[in-house]
Amino acid sequence: MKIDFSKYKDGLAPAIIQDVKTKNVLMLGFMNQEALDKTKELKKVTFFSRSKNRLWTKGEESGNFLFLDSISTDCDNDTLLIKVNPTGPICHKGTDTCFNEINSGDFLLELEKIISDRKNNPPDKSYTSSLFKKGINKIAQKVGEEATELVIEAKDNNDELFLGEAADLLFHYLILLSAKNKNLNQVIEVLKKRQK
């Protein structure tokens, strides 16, 4: 892999950082040859910081490292695409990406549509449809069970189990909203009003 660092006057090449699992673009940084070599050596993404005028390994202060998965170049060999496994929020504002449009919200809206479809057009072997058939009491009970399981996992240090229970609670919460003929955007509007 040969990068043309001479294309730009400062000798730096743009490096687009992408989460290897979610495919979300996380941030944009700049690299020189030394930063690229250090990234390969450490297996942690290292940039050349224009503001600090030095090499800077992402996460050296926050602990939110970008562990290297792969590096590729564009067709002109002057831009890098670096796929990573991030550990924690990427942006200094505490978000998973430095870009304003986050795909997780889109995913939740898509999931809401699927849940609504399972409610209105129930397939024979759908877990979601079976909950709707059992009624609001069963759905509410399931949300309560999942909330309790999340609280229990929160007291331990197993991140995988905790996130699994968090996902279960969120999923069943979306089913409950649908059963009450409400949606996530309505809940978000309530939160926005409270923020004012």
C-alpha positions as CSV (number, residue, x, y, z in Angstrom):
1,M,0.0,0.0,0.0
2,K,1.5,3.3,-1.2
3,I,0.0,6.5,0.1
4,D,0.6,9.8,-1.8
5,F,1.3,12.2,1.1
6,S,2.6,14.8,-1.3
7,K,-0.8,15.7,-2.7
8,Y,-1.5,18.3,0.0
9,K,0.9,21.0,1.0
10,D,1.0,20.0,4.7
11,G,2.1,16.4,3.7
12,L,-1.0,14.9,5.4
13,A,-3.5,12.5,4.0
14,P,-7.2,12.4,5.2
15,A,-8.0,9.2,7.2
16,I,-11.7,8.2,7.4
17,I,-12.4,6.1,10.4
18,Q,-15.2,3.5,10.2
19,D,-16.6,1.1,12.7
20,V,-15.9,-2.4,11.3
21,K,-19.1,-3.8,12.9
22,T,-21.7,-1.1,12.5
23,K,-20.2,0.4,9.3
24,N,-20.8,3.9,10.8
25,V,-18.3,6.6,9.9
26,L,-16.9,7.7,13.2
27,M,-14.5,10.6,12.5
28,L,-12.0,12.1,10.1
29,G,-8.3,12.6,11.0
30,F,-5.1,13.2,9.2
31,M,-2.0,11.1,8.9
32,N,1.6,11.4,7.7
33,Q,3.8,8.4,7.1
34,E,5.0,8.4,10.7
35,A,1.4,8.3,12.0
36,L,0.5,5.5,9.6
37,D,3.6,3.5,10.7
38,K,2.7,4.0,14.4
39,T,-0.9,2.9,13.8
40,K,0.3,-0.3,12.2
41,E,2.8,-0.9,15.0
42,L,0.5,-0.2,18.0
43,K,-2.7,-1.5,16.3
44,K,-4.3,1.7,17.6
45,V,-5.2,4.5,15.3
46,T,-2.6,7.3,15.6
47,F,-3.1,10.7,13.8
48,F,-0.9,13.7,13.2
49,S,-2.6,16.4,15.2
50,R,-2.4,19.7,13.4
51,S,-3.4,21.6,16.5
52,K,-0.8,19.8,18.8
53,N,1.7,19.6,15.9
54,R,2.6,16.0,17.0
55,L,1.5,12.4,16.7
56,W,-1.6,11.7,18.7
57,T,-3.0,8.3,19.4
58,K,-6.8,8.5,19.7
59,G,-7.8,7.6,23.2
60,E,-4.4,8.5,24.8
61,E,-6.3,10.8,27.2
62,S,-9.9,9.4,27.2
63,G,-9.0,5.7,27.0
64,N,-11.4,5.4,24.1
65,F,-9.0,3.8,21.6
66,L,-9.6,2.9,18.0
67,F,-8.2,-0.6,17.6
68,L,-7.1,-1.3,14.1
69,D,-8.9,-3.8,11.9
70,S,-7.8,-2.9,8.4
71,I,-6.5,-0.1,6.2
72,S,-7.2,0.6,2.6
73,T,-6.8,3.5,0.2
74,D,-9.0,5.2,-2.4
75,C,-8.4,5.0,-6.1
76,D,-6.0,7.9,-6.1
77,N,-3.9,6.6,-3.2
78,D,-4.3,9.9,-1.3
79,T,-7.1,9.0,1.2
80,L,-7.2,6.3,3.8
81,L,-10.1,4.2,5.0
82,I,-9.4,2.7,8.4
83,K,-11.8,0.2,9.8
84,V,-11.7,-0.1,13.6
85,N,-13.1,-1.6,16.7
86,P,-13.8,1.4,19.0
87,T,-13.8,1.3,22.7
88,G,-16.3,3.9,24.0
89,P,-17.5,7.2,22.6
90,I,-15.4,8.6,19.8
91,C,-16.3,12.3,19.8
92,H,-15.1,14.7,22.5
93,K,-18.8,15.5,23.0
94,G,-19.4,11.9,24.2
95,T,-21.2,10.6,21.1
96,D,-20.3,7.4,19.1
97,T,-19.5,9.5,16.0
98,C,-18.3,13.0,15.3
99,F,-21.0,13.4,12.7
100,N,-24.4,14.7,13.5
101,E,-26.4,12.1,11.7
102,I,-26.3,8.9,13.8
103,N,-27.6,5.7,12.3
104,S,-28.8,4.2,15.6
105,G,-31.9,6.4,15.5
106,D,-32.7,5.3,12.0
107,F,-32.4,1.7,13.1
108,L,-34.8,2.2,16.0
109,L,-37.4,3.7,13.6
110,E,-37.0,0.8,11.2
111,L,-37.4,-1.6,14.2
112,E,-40.6,0.2,15.1
113,K,-41.9,-0.4,11.6
114,I,-41.1,-4.1,11.9
115,I,-42.9,-4.3,15.3
116,S,-45.9,-2.5,13.9
117,D,-46.0,-4.9,10.9
118,R,-45.9,-7.9,13.3
119,K,-48.8,-6.3,15.2
120,N,-50.9,-5.6,12.1
121,N,-49.9,-8.6,9.9
122,P,-49.0,-11.3,12.4
123,P,-46.9,-14.1,11.0
124,D,-47.6,-17.6,12.5
125,K,-44.2,-18.1,14.2
126,S,-43.3,-14.5,15.3
127,Y,-42.4,-14.0,19.0
128,T,-43.5,-10.3,18.7
129,S,-46.9,-11.2,17.2
130,S,-47.4,-13.8,20.0
131,L,-46.9,-11.0,22.6
132,F,-49.5,-8.8,20.9
133,K,-51.9,-11.8,20.9
134,K,-51.5,-12.2,24.6
135,G,-52.4,-8.6,25.3
136,I,-51.3,-5.5,27.1
137,N,-50.9,-7.1,30.5
138,K,-48.5,-9.7,29.2
139,I,-46.5,-7.1,27.3
140,A,-46.3,-4.8,30.3
141,Q,-45.3,-7.8,32.5
142,K,-42.5,-8.6,30.0
143,V,-41.2,-5.0,30.1
144,G,-41.1,-5.3,33.9
145,E,-39.2,-8.6,33.8
146,E,-36.6,-7.2,31.3
147,A,-36.2,-4.0,33.5
148,T,-35.5,-6.2,36.5
149,E,-33.0,-8.3,34.6
150,L,-31.2,-5.2,33.4
151,V,-31.0,-3.9,37.0
152,I,-29.5,-7.2,38.2
153,E,-26.9,-7.1,35.4
154,A,-26.1,-3.5,36.1
155,K,-24.8,-4.5,39.5
156,D,-22.3,-6.9,37.9
157,N,-19.3,-6.2,35.7
158,N,-20.3,-8.3,32.6
159,D,-20.7,-5.7,29.8
160,E,-22.0,-8.3,27.3
161,L,-24.8,-9.5,29.6
162,F,-25.6,-5.9,30.6
163,L,-25.9,-4.8,27.0
164,G,-27.9,-7.9,26.1
165,E,-30.5,-7.1,28.8
166,A,-30.5,-3.4,27.8
167,A,-31.3,-4.5,24.2
168,D,-34.1,-6.8,25.5
169,L,-35.6,-4.0,27.6
170,L,-35.5,-1.5,24.7
171,F,-37.1,-4.1,22.3
172,H,-39.9,-4.9,24.7
173,Y,-40.4,-1.2,25.5
174,L,-40.9,-0.6,21.7
175,I,-43.5,-3.4,21.7
176,L,-45.3,-1.8,24.6
177,L,-45.3,1.6,22.9
178,S,-46.9,0.0,19.8
179,A,-49.5,-1.8,21.9
180,K,-50.5,1.6,23.3
181,N,-50.6,3.0,19.8
182,K,-47.6,5.3,20.6
183,N,-44.2,5.7,19.1
184,L,-40.6,6.6,20.0
185,N,-40.9,10.1,18.3
186,Q,-43.7,11.0,20.7
187,V,-41.5,10.0,23.7
188,I,-38.6,12.0,22.2
189,E,-40.9,15.1,21.9
190,V,-41.7,14.8,25.6
191,L,-38.0,14.7,26.4
192,K,-37.4,17.7,24.2
193,K,-40.0,19.7,26.0
194,R,-38.5,18.8,29.3
195,Q,-35.1,19.9,28.2
196,K,-36.5,23.4,27.6
